[in-house]
Amino acid sequence: MTVCSRLNVLPPGLAIVACFVATLLVTANREIAAATTEDRSFIAACDGSEQKYVIVMPDGFQRGRPASVLIALHGHGSDRWQFVRQERGECRAVRDVAAANGLILVSPDYRAKTSWMGPKAEADVVQIIHTVKEQFQVERVVLCGGSMGGTGALTFAALHPDLIDAVVSLNGTANLVEYERFLDAIAESYGGTKQQIPAEYRKRSAEFFPESFTMPLAATTGGADEVVPPDSVLRLIDNLRGRNKHVLSLHRPEGGHRTSYEDTKQALEFVLGVLGQISDR
């Protein structure tokens, strides 16, 4: 029986008013919000600059109830809107998996458009995670990304395994010491070249820190990927085989620098399944 049907015993005019008021009260008490997309700004603690991220609340989200967060890191040359708006397979799959499982989707600029998870981008993501945890009752934080974002997801998880419950890397690299593309952008982000600050490049190379990857990990790679070659991620996966039983490698020998909708969905659902976050809806 609905709220309004229980008020039919009242005079017609009074019943209409009472129905309207009762409906507002029930909605307010449940604190239900339809799926919403919000562009947010914040002042970065590391340098006082204004930075941004997009947050997408799932349909029927109820404040006060436990929820998990899926953070999506965009690729080189893009920004916070890539995973929220683009129709490419990786982006649609991230949105669909988040929606199907009631996840809060967060897509940061993290110093767009040439981040490469440098120190300031790293600090921004840490700040965003803490902010989201202050605002919501967060159960799990899953980090994913494509290309530069896939690299950034591995880097951030290696640096902050305490903040990440699962990680998905789509066509990323795990070794910035040997990576030879986008060197000017990476040098600007890191504060110097490989020759000038070799320790910084090693620090941000996930391959050298397999012990950090105790969380579920899924990675997609393409054997014909010339933009971000797969070798370092495949080596990291191999190194983790005896350390972590929750590792999935989706390697396509003929694949290039792109992950299909199906592989992205499988990678995300793998880590969510391990965490017990797959919805039975």
N, C-alpha and C positions, 0 to 999 in steps of 0.2 A: 504494500500500500504506500502511495506517495504522500509527501507532506501535505499537499493540497487536498487530496481525497479525504484525509482525516479531518479536514476543516469544513466539510460540507454541511455539518449540523448547524453552522452559524448562518445568520441572515446573509443573503447574496452579496450585498455591498461590503459588509464587514469581512466576509469570507475571502473576497478578492484581496483586500488589504492585508489580512492576516497571512494569506498564502504567500504574498510577495515578501513580507517581512520574514516569515519562517524560512523561505528559500534562501534569502540572503544570509540568515544566521547559520543555516546548515552548511552553506558554501564556505563561509568565513571560518567555521569551526574545523572543517576538513582541510582548509587551506589548499585547495586543489587549483592548479594552474594548467591551462592547456599548453601544448607544445609552443614554446616561445624562443625567439632568438634575440639576444641582447648584446650589443657592442659595448664593451666596458673599457674604461680608462683607469689607470692608476699611476701613482708616482713611484718610480723605481727606487728602492731603498739604496741601491748601489751607487747611483749617480744623480738622483733627483730629477731625471727626465720623465716625461709623460710617455707611457707605454700602453699598449692595448691588447685585449684578447676578446674573443667571442665566446659566449656561453649559450648552449642550446639545452633548454630544459625539456625533458620528455613529456609526452602527452599524459595527463592525469597525475603529474608529479605532486606528491604530498609532502609539504615541509614537516620536519620533525620525525619523519621516518628514515631509516637507513637507506643510503643510496651509494652507488659506486660511480666513479668518474673515469671517463675515457678522454685522455689528452691527445690531440692529434697535431703533429708538427709538420708544417708545410715544407715544400721543396725550395731549392735555390731559385730566386727570381720571383717567388710568389709571396703571399702574406697570409694573415689569419683567416681570410675568407676562402682559401683554396678548398679545404675539406668541408666547408659549410655550403659552398655554392657549386663547385665544379661537377661536371657530369662524368668525368673519367671514372673508370671502374673502381680504382682504389678509394676515391672520395665517396662515391655512392655506397660502397660496401661499408665504410666506416659509419656513415649516417644511418644506414639501414640496421646494422648490428646494434648501434647505440639505441635506436628507437625500439627495436624488437625486445631489448633486454632492460629497458627503463634506465639507461645510463645517462648521466649528465655529460654532455659533450663539451669539451673546452678546447678552443683552437687559438693558441697565442701567436702574436707576431714574433716573439722571441728575437727581437732586433732584425725584423725583415728589412731587406729582402735577401740579404746574404749573411745569414746568421752563423751557420756551421757550429752552433753550440759553443761559442766563445764564452769567456768569463761573465760578460754582462748578460748574455742570453741565458746562461745557466742560472745566474742570480735571479733573473726575472721569473723563470719557471719555478724555482724554489719558492719565491714570494707568492706566485699565483696558487700553488698547491696549498700553502699555509692559509691564504685568504679563503679559498674554497672550503677548506676544512673548518674554518671559523664560522662560515655561513651555513654549512650543511652538515648533516650527520654522515660523514663519509666512511664507508666500509672499506673500499678498495680503490686504489689508483692504478689504472692501466695506461701505459704510455706507448703510443705508436707514432709512426711517421713514414714519409716516403722520400727516397733519394737523400737530399740533404737532411730531411726530417728523419729518415730511417737511420742515418748516421748519428744525428742528434739524439735519437731515442736510445741508441746503444751507449753513446758517450754519457748521457745523463744518468742512465741506469748504473753504469760502472762507477760514476762519481757519487751517486746518492742511492745506493740500493735500499737504504732504510726508508726512502720516500716512495718507492715504486714496488707494486705487488706483482706486476707482469709487464712484459715488454714485447712489442711487435715491430720488427724492422722490415720495411719494404724497400728493396733495392738500395740498401745503404752500404757504407764501408765501415770496417772495424779497425782500420789502420790509417791514420792521418800522416804517419811518418813516411809511408811509401806512396800515398795517394798523390797524383800529379795533375789533377784538374782543379780549376778555380783557385789557383794559388794566390792570386792577388786578393781575392775576397776573404780567403781563409786567413791570410797574413794580417789583413786589417782587423778581422774579428778577434784573432788571437793576440794581436799586439806585436807581431814580428814574423819573420820568415822561419822556415825550418832551421836554417843555419844560425839565425840569431837567437832563437829560443827553442832549441830541440826538446827540452824537458816539457814544454807546454804541449807540443804535438804528441809526445808519448803519453802524457797525462790524459789526453782526450781520445786516445785510441783504445777502444774496448778490448781489442785482442790481447792486450798485455795484462788485463785484469779479469781473467776468467773466474777468479774466486768471488767476484762481486755478483755473479749471475747465479744466485740460488733461487731466484723467482722463475716462474714459467716464462719461456722464451720461444717465440716463433719468428722465423726469418724467411723472406722470399728473395730469391736471386735468379739472375739470368746468365746462362753461359756465354751468350753473345752480347752482353752488356758492356759497351765500350765507354759509357759515361761514368758509371761507377762499377768497375770490375768486381766480380763476386768472390775472389780468392780469399780475402781476409775474413769475410763473414763465414765462409765454408771452413776455414781453419779454426775459427772460434767455435763453431758448432762441433767440429770434431773433438776439440779440446774439452768441451763440456759433456761429451757423451758419458764419461765415467763419473762425472761430478753431479749431474743434474738429470734426473729421469724425465723431467717435463720440458723437453726441447723438441721443437718441430722445425724441420728444414724443408721448404718447398722450393726445390731447385729445378728450373726448366733449362736443360742444356742448350736448347735453341732459342731461348727467351732473350729479349733485349731489356731495355731500361724502362720496364713497365710491368706492373703486376695486375693480373686479371681480377675482375670482380669476384669470381669464385675463389681464387687463391687468397685474396684479402679476407674474404668472409671466413674461409677455413682457418686462416691463421688467427684471426681475432676470436673465433669461437673455440679454438683449441685452448688458448690461455684462459678464456672465461670459463670454460668447462672445468679446467683444473682448479680454478678458484671457486667453483660452485656458483658462478654468476649467470649461468645460462637460464633464461626464462622458460617456464613451462607453459606460457600462454599460447 
